[in-house]
């Protein structure tokens, strides 16, 4: 009995010690990153001209050396073993202190490993080198700026804006990078803006919600070059009680993904105000998740329409939330958010199914319960050759007769509809071949290009269709916020309606062009006059397959597609505040109703994982390189509770022994 009590004592004590010790590496590192206390990594200088950091990596371990490897994690999806091997192979000197230059562009990553004299891995870490994250770090004041000149800068924060003024007094375009802190909440934002005599402003009203002192760090980039050091301004905010009136939702139309906002009278309070429209999606009408993207337009005396079909994908139900934005949140809050009726996309797939059942009946086929791919293939395969041709034509015509917007929605949101379209396309007997110009092959791996629906748009009498992709001239009028733009002309040959409007929408799967950072990829679908028709982003227009590094999107006409980088997600808070009313009202879509703070629960798992998901699933060997304040708070509390339980158990066991 005594031996068993001693084992209990030892076990409980070990649990307490281990749990307390394991808490330590999870704390926020403010001065220099460390790997298990054995390796120190710190940026010692920032090269302004090259946008690169010089890192010093040091270890005090005897009989060990530092190996490293630099790569872009959005271009190469290495395993831990592969990174370890690459670091060993490419590190020439086996030193205990090294200096490494790493680009500060998005997703540029420094892998560091401590290796024993025998060649075994002791510990390792991946270190994010994104320049704004590094310059906003707690120890950024210790970084030396080299290879460039810096302007002095000052700022004031008011009316939901940060207004900056630099000493250059020069006009032009640039970007303000912003990092905010309020309590445990942290947020990043970057905003492209125009400078007039060195002065510009950025709207931060979406980040300022509660009364108090909001600490805001900022610096300026002009023409791609950092021109100021990081400075700080405090926004002393007092939340007002007055708020703008919402738009009359009963006057707003929301049909098949098209949002139509009517004009207002010139004397209306809404005249000239900005209105923000955001898409919400659900599979059960109870748990709703909001899109990261939103459309903002000014309210005038004209009717304004937004085609939001590119955001309708993979979910059954959608609604749009509209907020009238305040230009002065010091005196007026944004309006309450009001919601349109729910758009039930299942009706789109049902409409397609009913149309196909009708055309089968007209073609002399016995009625069927559902015109899905399996049923259609069975009917087709059991028919004689003459009847096969009639069935194939009837089904193809049925798809053409279906409303294009309805069919597009069904193809984007319903896998059964996609399978049906694929089955009908095979029945047509029309072949589809890729015709990719040589200059495009420098950007795209043509082996992974796929297309669905192209054959169904072929002109009469045509036996083959081509998906033609060419490199187009750069667009001179492209907004400066888009970087690394690659314009590609994508169209169909032997399809006379490819540019004007397809009868059957076409789904394209294409590799991410080389040199494009997938985390910032947007696709601008242009009109013939050079204006943007659709703006696709990840999850809102296209989906991304991590394994094949391909993107998939559906269109109803063809023209120039510009693949580019845009920092559209930089305003997402790192620690978003909990909504005041986290439950969705029972009837959120009643016209004219007003709902504040809709539920924005986490989105259901997608069938195609994002690059970020993969990075987050790293093994326990890797320590997060740049933990954010507040990120580890909950975990630390849990460890403390476990440790407390273990210590209590130990004390209880001791008490039992003394009896």
C-alpha positions in Angstrom: 0.0 0.0 0.0 2.8 2.4 0.8 4.5 1.8 -2.5 1.3 2.6 -4.4 0.9 5.8 -2.4 4.5 6.8 -3.2 3.8 6.2 -6.9 0.7 8.4 -6.7 2.8 11.1 -5.1 5.5 11.0 -7.7 3.1 10.9 -10.6 1.1 13.9 -9.3 4.2 15.9 -8.7 5.6 15.1 -12.1 2.4 16.1 -13.7 2.5 19.5 -12.0 6.1 20.1 -12.9 5.7 19.1 -16.5 2.6 21.1 -17.0 4.1 24.3 -15.5 7.2 23.9 -17.5 5.4 23.3 -20.8 3.5 26.5 -20.2 6.5 28.6 -20.6 7.3 28.3 -24.4 3.7 29.4 -25.2 4.1 32.9 -23.8 4.4 35.9 -26.1 8.0 36.6 -27.0 8.6 40.3 -27.1 12.3 40.7 -27.9 13.7 37.8 -29.8 12.2 34.5 -31.0 13.6 31.4 -29.5 13.4 27.7 -30.4 13.0 25.8 -27.2 15.4 28.2 -25.5 18.2 26.8 -27.6 18.2 29.1 -30.6 17.6 32.9 -30.8 16.3 34.5 -34.0 16.1 38.3 -34.3 15.9 40.8 -37.2 18.8 43.2 -36.8 18.3 45.4 -39.9 15.7 46.2 -42.6 16.9 46.9 -46.2 14.4 49.5 -47.4 15.4 49.3 -51.1 15.2 45.5 -51.3 12.3 45.0 -48.8 14.4 42.4 -46.9 15.4 41.7 -43.4 18.8 40.6 -42.1 18.3 38.1 -39.3 20.9 37.0 -36.8 20.5 33.4 -35.6 22.5 32.3 -32.6 22.7 29.2 -30.4 24.7 28.6 -27.2 24.5 24.8 -27.6 27.8 23.0 -27.7 28.4 20.3 -30.4 25.5 21.7 -32.6 25.1 24.0 -35.6 22.5 26.1 -37.3 21.0 25.2 -40.6 18.4 27.2 -42.5 16.3 27.4 -45.6 14.3 30.3 -47.1 11.2 29.7 -49.2 7.7 31.0 -50.0 5.1 28.8 -48.2 2.4 29.7 -50.8 4.6 28.4 -53.6 6.0 25.3 -52.0 4.2 23.1 -49.7 7.1 21.3 -48.0 6.8 18.7 -45.3 8.9 19.0 -42.1 11.2 16.2 -43.3 11.7 17.9 -46.6 12.6 21.3 -45.0 15.1 19.5 -42.6 16.8 17.9 -45.6 16.9 21.1 -47.6 18.3 23.0 -44.7 21.1 20.4 -44.2 21.9 20.3 -47.9 22.0 24.0 -48.6 23.7 25.3 -45.4 27.4 25.4 -46.2 29.0 26.4 -42.9 28.3 24.6 -39.7 28.3 27.6 -37.5 26.6 28.5 -34.2 25.8 32.0 -35.3 24.7 33.0 -38.8 23.2 36.0 -40.6 20.5 35.5 -43.2 18.8 37.9 -45.6 15.1 37.2 -46.2 12.6 39.0 -48.3 9.8 40.8 -46.4 7.1 39.9 -48.9 4.0 38.0 -47.9 4.5 34.3 -47.0 8.3 34.5 -47.3 9.4 32.0 -44.7 12.7 31.3 -42.9 13.1 27.7 -41.7 15.7 27.3 -38.9 16.9 24.0 -37.5 19.4 23.2 -34.8 21.4 20.1 -35.8 23.6 17.9 -33.6 27.2 17.1 -34.5 25.9 13.7 -35.6 23.4 15.3 -38.0 20.2 14.7 -36.0 17.5 17.3 -35.6 17.4 18.9 -32.1 14.7 21.5 -32.7 13.3 23.6 -35.6 11.0 26.5 -36.4 9.4 28.3 -39.3 9.6 32.1 -39.0 7.3 34.4 -41.0 9.2 37.3 -42.5 6.2 39.5 -43.8 7.6 43.0 -43.6 4.7 44.8 -41.9 4.4 42.1 -39.2 8.2 42.4 -38.5 8.1 46.3 -38.4 5.1 46.2 -36.1 6.7 43.7 -33.7 7.3 44.7 -30.1 11.1 45.0 -30.6 10.9 46.8 -33.9 12.6 49.9 -32.5 15.8 47.9 -32.4 15.8 47.2 -36.1 18.2 49.4 -38.1 16.8 50.8 -41.4 19.4 50.7 -44.2 19.6 51.5 -48.0 17.1 54.3 -48.1 15.9 57.6 -46.7 13.0 58.1 -44.3 10.5 60.9 -43.8 9.2 62.1 -40.5 5.5 61.5 -40.1 2.8 62.7 -37.7 -0.9 61.7 -37.4 -4.2 62.3 -35.7 -7.1 59.9 -35.3 -10.7 61.2 -35.4 -14.0 60.6 -37.0 -13.1 57.0 -37.6 -10.0 57.9 -39.7 -6.3 58.1 -39.2 -4.9 61.2 -41.0 -1.2 61.1 -41.7 1.2 63.8 -42.8 4.8 63.2 -43.9 7.6 65.6 -44.2 8.1 65.1 -47.9 5.0 67.2 -48.7 4.8 65.2 -51.9 1.6 64.3 -53.7 1.0 60.9 -55.2 -0.2 57.4 -54.3 0.9 55.1 -51.5 -0.3 52.8 -48.7 -0.8 53.3 -45.0 0.0 50.2 -43.0 -1.8 50.1 -39.6 -1.7 47.9 -36.5 -4.3 48.6 -33.8 -4.6 47.5 -30.2 -7.5 47.8 -27.8 -7.4 45.6 -24.7 -6.7 42.1 -25.9 -8.0 42.8 -29.4 -5.5 43.2 -32.2 -6.1 44.1 -35.9 -4.1 44.8 -39.0 -5.1 46.9 -41.9 -3.5 48.4 -45.0 -5.2 51.0 -47.2 -4.1 52.4 -50.5 -4.7 56.1 -50.7 -3.8 59.3 -52.5 -1.4 61.8 -50.8 -1.9 65.5 -51.3 1.1 67.6 -50.2 2.2 64.6 -48.1 -1.2 64.1 -46.4 -3.5 61.2 -46.7 -6.1 59.3 -44.6 -7.3 55.8 -44.0 -10.7 54.7 -42.8 -10.4 52.6 -39.6 -14.0 53.0 -38.5 -14.7 49.2 -38.8 -12.1 48.6 -36.1 -13.2 51.2 -33.6 -16.2 49.9 -31.6 -15.9 50.7 -27.9 -15.1 53.8 -25.9 -11.5 54.1 -24.7 -7.9 54.6 -25.8 -7.2 52.7 -29.0 -3.4 52.5 -29.7 -2.7 52.7 -33.4 0.7 52.0 -35.0 1.3 53.1 -38.6 3.9 53.6 -41.3 3.8 54.7 -45.0 4.8 52.9 -48.2 5.1 54.9 -51.4 5.8 53.4 -54.8 6.5 50.1 -53.1 9.1 51.5 -50.7 8.9 52.1 -47.0 9.2 55.9 -46.4 8.6 56.2 -42.7 9.4 54.4 -39.5 6.6 53.0 -37.4 4.9 55.7 -35.3 2.1 55.6 -32.8 -1.1 57.6 -32.3 -3.8 57.2 -29.7 -7.4 57.4 -30.7 -9.3 58.7 -27.6 -12.8 57.4 -28.6 -16.1 58.1 -26.9 -18.9 56.0 -28.5 -21.9 58.2 -29.3 -25.5 57.1 -28.7 -26.8 58.5 -32.0 -26.7 56.3 -35.1 -27.7 56.7 -38.8 -31.1 55.4 -40.0 -30.9 52.1 -41.9 -32.0 51.8 -45.5 -35.6 50.8 -46.1 -35.0 47.2 -46.8 -38.5 46.7 -48.3 -37.3 48.9 -51.3 -34.3 46.7 -51.9 -34.6 43.8 -54.4 -32.6 40.6 -53.9 -33.2 38.2 -56.8 -31.0 35.3 -57.9 -27.8 36.9 -56.5 -28.6 40.4 -58.0 -28.9 43.1 -55.3 -30.7 46.2 -56.5 -30.6 49.4 -54.3 -33.0 52.2 -55.3 -32.1 55.8 -55.5 -33.2 58.3 -52.9 -34.5 61.8 -53.0 -31.9 64.6 -52.9 -33.2 65.7 -49.5 -33.0 62.3 -48.0 -30.7 61.8 -45.0 -29.2 58.8 -47.0 -28.2 61.0 -50.0 -24.4 60.7 -50.6 -24.0 58.2 -47.7 -22.0 55.0 -48.2 -23.7 51.7 -48.0 -22.0 48.4 -47.3 -23.5 45.1 -48.5 -22.2 41.9 -47.1 -23.2 38.3 -48.1 -24.2 35.8 -45.3 -24.5 32.1 -46.0 -25.9 29.1 -44.3 -26.8 25.5 -44.8 -29.5 25.4 -42.1 -30.9 29.0 -41.9 -29.7 29.1 -38.2 -25.9 29.3 -38.3 -24.8 32.1 -40.6 -21.3 33.1 -41.6 -20.4 36.4 -43.1 -18.2 36.9 -46.1 -14.8 38.5 -45.6 -15.5 40.8 -48.5 -18.1 43.5 -48.8 -19.2 45.9 -51.5 -19.5 49.6 -50.7 -21.2 52.2 -52.9 -22.6 55.6 -52.4 -26.3 56.2 -52.4 -27.5 58.6 -55.0 -30.7 59.5 -57.0 -30.1 56.5 -59.3 -30.8 52.8 -58.9 -27.6 50.8 -58.3 -27.3 47.0 -58.9 -24.6 44.6 -57.6 -24.1 41.2 -59.2 -23.0 39.1 -56.2 -23.4 35.7 -57.9 -19.6 35.1 -57.7 -20.0 34.9 -53.9 -22.8 32.3 -54.1 -21.0 29.0 -53.9 -21.1 25.8 -51.8 -23.9 26.8 -49.5 -27.7 26.4 -49.7 -29.0 29.7 -48.3 -27.8 33.3 -48.8 -28.9 36.8 -47.6 -27.4 40.2 -47.9 -26.9 42.5 -44.9 -26.8 46.3 -45.6 -25.3 48.9 -43.4 -25.3 52.7 -43.9 -21.8 53.8 -43.1 -21.0 56.8 -40.9 -18.4 59.3 -42.1 -18.1 60.6 -38.5 -18.3 57.8 -35.9 -17.4 60.3 -33.2 -20.9 61.7 -33.6 -22.9 59.1 -35.4 -22.6 55.3 -35.4 -23.3 53.2 -38.5 -26.9 52.2 -39.0 -28.2 48.9 -37.8 -27.7 46.1 -40.3 -30.9 45.1 -42.1 -31.3 41.9 -44.1 -32.8 40.9 -47.4 -35.0 37.9 -47.9 -33.2 34.6 -48.0 -32.1 33.3 -51.4 -32.7 29.5 -51.4 -30.2 28.1 -54.0 -31.8 24.7 -53.7 -34.6 26.0 -55.8 -32.1 26.6 -58.6 -31.0 22.9 -58.8 -34.6 21.9 -58.5 -35.5 24.2 -61.4 -32.7 22.6 -63.5 -33.9 19.1 -62.5 -37.5 19.9 -63.4 -36.6 21.3 -66.8 -34.6 18.2 -67.7 -37.4 15.9 -66.6 -39.8 17.9 -68.9 -37.5 17.6 -71.9 -37.1 13.9 -71.3 -40.9 13.5 -71.3 -41.1 15.5 -74.6 -38.5 13.2 -76.1 -40.7 10.2 -75.4 -38.9 9.0 -72.2 -41.0 7.6 -69.4 -41.2 10.1 -66.4 -38.5 9.9 -63.8 -38.3 11.0 -60.2 -35.0 12.8 -60.6 -32.9 13.8 -63.6 -29.6 13.2 -61.9 -26.4 11.9 -63.6 -27.0 8.3 -62.7 -30.6 8.3 -64.1 -29.6 10.2 -67.3 -26.7 7.8 -68.0 -29.0 4.8 -67.4 -31.6 6.1 -69.8 -29.0 7.0 -72.4 -27.1 3.8 -72.3 -30.2 1.7 -72.6 -31.5 3.6 -75.7 -30.7 2.6 -79.3 -28.4 4.8 -81.4 -31.2 6.9 -82.9 -32.8 7.5 -79.6 -29.4 8.3 -78.0 -29.0 11.2 -80.3 -32.5 12.5 -79.6 -32.0 12.2 -75.8 -28.6 14.0 -76.0 -30.0 16.9 -78.0 -33.1 17.2 -75.8 -31.0 17.4 -72.6 -28.5 19.8 -74.1 -31.4 22.1 -75.3 -33.0 21.8 -71.8 -29.8 23.2 -70.2 -29.8 26.0 -72.8 -33.4 26.8 -72.1 -32.8 27.1 -68.3 -32.3 30.6 -67.0 -28.5 31.2 -67.2 -28.2 32.8 -63.7 -30.2 29.9 -62.2 -28.1 27.3 -63.9 -24.9 29.1 -62.8 -26.1 29.1 -59.2 -26.9 25.5 -59.4 -23.5 24.6 -60.9 -21.7 26.6 -58.2 -23.7 25.3 -55.2 -24.8 21.8 -56.1 -22.4 18.9 -56.9 -25.3 16.8 -58.3 -26.0 19.6 -60.9 -22.3 19.6 -61.9 -22.4 15.8 -62.3 -25.5 16.2 -64.4 -23.9 18.8 -66.7 -20.8 16.6 -67.1 -23.0 13.6 -68.1 -24.9 15.6 -70.7 -21.7 17.1 -72.0 -20.3 13.6 -72.6 -23.5 12.5 -74.4 -23.0 15.4 -76.8 -20.0 13.8 -78.3 -18.3 17.2 -78.8 -14.6 17.2 -77.8 -12.9 20.0 -75.9 -9.2 20.7 -76.3 -6.9 23.2 -74.6 -5.2 25.7 -76.9 -2.6 27.5 -74.7 -0.1 29.9 -76.2 3.6 29.4 -75.5 4.0 32.7 -73.5 1.2 31.5 -71.2 3.0 28.3 -70.4 5.6 30.3 -68.6 3.0 31.1 -66.0 0.7 28.0 -66.0 1.1 24.3 -66.0 -1.3 23.3 -68.8 -1.6 19.7 -67.7 -4.0 20.7 -64.9 -6.4 22.8 -66.9 -10.0 21.5 -67.0 -13.3 22.9 -68.3 -16.9 21.9 -67.7 -19.8 23.0 -69.9 -17.8 24.3 -72.9 -19.0 21.6 -75.3 -22.7 22.4 -74.6 -22.2 25.9 -76.0 -20.8 24.7 -79.3 -22.3 26.2 -82.5 -24.6 23.9 -84.5 -22.7 21.4 -86.6 -19.5 21.8 -84.6 -17.7 18.6 -83.4 -15.0 20.2 -81.2 -14.5 23.2 -79.0 -11.2 24.8 -77.9 -10.4 26.5 -74.6 -8.1 29.2 -75.9 -5.7 31.0 -73.4 -3.4 33.8 -74.5 -1.2 36.4 -72.8 -2.8 39.8 -73.1 -1.2 43.3 -72.9 -0.9 44.9 -69.5 -3.9 47.0 -68.5 -2.7 50.6 -68.1 -5.8 51.7 -66.1 -5.6 48.9 -63.5 -5.9 50.1 -59.9 -2.6 50.5 -58.2 -3.7 48.2 -55.3 -3.3 45.2 -57.6 0.2 43.8 -57.8 2.0 41.2 -60.0 -0.9 41.4 -62.5 -1.0 38.7 -65.2 -3.7 39.4 -67.9 -4.9 36.3 -69.7 -7.4 36.2 -72.6 -9.6 33.2 -72.0 -12.3 32.3 -74.6 -13.9 29.4 -76.4 -13.4 28.7 -80.1 -16.3 27.5 -82.3 -18.7 29.2 -79.8 -20.1 32.4 -81.2 -21.6 33.5 -77.9 -18.4 33.2 -75.8 -18.0 36.9 -75.3 -21.6 38.1 -75.4 -23.2 35.5 -73.1 -23.1 31.7 -72.8 -26.3 29.7 -72.8 -24.7 27.2 -70.5 -22.2 28.5 -67.8 -18.7 27.2 -68.0 -16.6 26.1 -65.0 -12.9 26.4 -65.4 -10.2 24.8 -63.3 -6.7 26.3 -63.8 -3.4 26.3 -61.9 -2.5 29.4 -59.9 -0.1 31.4 -62.2 3.5 31.2 -61.1 4.6 34.3 -59.2 1.2 34.9 -57.7 0.7 34.7 -53.9 -2.4 32.5 -53.5 -3.2 34.2 -50.1 -3.8 37.5 -52.0 -5.0 36.2 -55.4 -8.0 37.9 -57.0 -9.3 37.4 -60.5 -10.7 40.5 -62.3 -13.1 39.5 -65.0 -13.1 42.4 -67.4 -15.7 43.8 -69.7 -14.9 44.7 -73.3 -14.5 48.4 -72.4 -11.8 47.6 -69.8 -14.1 47.9 -66.7 -14.3 45.2 -64.1 -17.3 42.9 -64.5 -16.6 40.5 -61.6 -14.0 40.4 -58.9 -13.3 36.8 -57.7 -11.6 36.0 -54.5 -11.0 32.8 -52.5 -14.4 31.4 -51.4 -16.2 34.3 -53.1 -16.0 33.4 -56.8 -13.3 30.8 -56.9 -12.3 27.8 -54.8 -8.7 26.7 -54.2 -7.4 23.1 -54.1 -4.3 22.9 -52.0 -3.1 19.6 -53.3 -3.2 20.5 -57.0 -2.7 24.3 -56.5 -5.6 24.9 -58.8 -8.5 27.4 -58.7 -12.0 26.8 -60.0 -14.6 29.4 -61.0 -17.7 29.6 -63.1 -18.5 32.3 -65.8 -21.3 33.2 -68.1 -19.1 35.0 -70.7 -15.5 35.2 -71.7 -13.0 38.0 -72.0 -9.8 39.1 -70.3 -9.1 37.7 -66.9 -6.5 39.5 -64.8 -4.8 37.3 -62.1 -3.3 39.7 -59.5 -2.5 40.1 -55.8 -4.6 42.4 -53.6 -4.5 42.7 -49.8 -8.3 42.4 -49.4 -8.3 40.5 -46.2 -5.9 42.7 -44.2 -8.7 44.4 -42.2 -9.9 41.2 -40.5 -9.4 41.6 -36.7 -7.1 39.0 -35.2 -9.3 38.8 -32.1 -12.7 39.9 -33.2 -15.1 41.0 -30.5 -18.0 38.9 -29.5 -21.3 40.2 -31.0 -23.7 41.8 -28.6 -26.5 39.6 -29.9 -24.9 36.4 -30.9 -28.1 34.5 -31.8 -29.8 34.9 -35.1 -33.4 36.1 -34.7 -36.1 33.6 -35.6 -37.3 35.7 -38.6 -34.3 37.8 -39.7 -35.5 38.3 -43.2 -38.8 40.1 -42.7 -38.8 43.1 -45.0 -38.2 46.3 -43.1 -36.9 44.5 -40.1 -33.7 45.6 -38.4 -31.1 43.3 -36.8 -28.0 44.4 -35.0 -24.8 42.3 -34.9 -25.7 39.2 -36.9 -24.2 35.8 -36.0 -20.9 35.3 -37.8 -20.1 31.8 -36.7 -17.1 29.9 -38.2 -17.7 28.6 -41.7 -18.3 24.9 -42.2 -15.3 22.9 -43.4 -14.7 23.3 -47.1 -14.0 20.4 -49.4 -10.9 22.2 -50.6 -8.5 23.3 -47.9 -6.8 26.6 -48.0 -3.0 27.2 -47.8 -3.5 28.7 -44.3 -5.3 25.6 -43.1 -2.2 23.5 -44.1 0.2 25.9 -42.4 -1.8 25.8 -39.2 -1.7 22.0 -39.1 2.1 21.9 -38.5 3.4 19.3 -36.1 4.1 20.1 -32.5 7.8 20.3 -33.3 7.2 23.8 -34.7 6.7 26.8 -32.4 4.6 29.6 -33.7 7.0 32.2 -34.8 4.9 35.3 -34.1 2.2 34.7 -31.5 -0.3 37.5 -31.1 -1.2 39.0 -27.7 -4.2 37.2 -26.4 -3.9 34.2 -28.7 -2.4 32.0 -26.0 -4.5 33.3 -23.1 -7.1 30.6 -23.1 -4.5 27.8 -23.5 -2.4 29.2 -20.7 -5.4 29.2 -18.4 -6.2 25.6 -19.2 -2.6 24.6 -18.5 -2.7 26.4 -15.2 -5.9 24.6 -14.2 -4.4 21.3 -15.1 -1.3 22.1 -13.1 -3.4 23.2 -10.2 -5.4 19.9 -10.3 -2.2 17.9 -10.4 -0.7 19.8 -7.4 -4.0 19.4 -5.5 -3.9 15.7 -6.2 -0.3 15.6 -4.9 -1.2 17.4 -1.7 -4.3 15.2 -1.2 -2.1 12.1 -1.6 0.3 13.4 0.9 -2.5 14.1 3.3 -3.7 10.5 2.9 -0.2 9.2 3.7 0.0 11.2 6.9 -3.2 9.6 8.2 
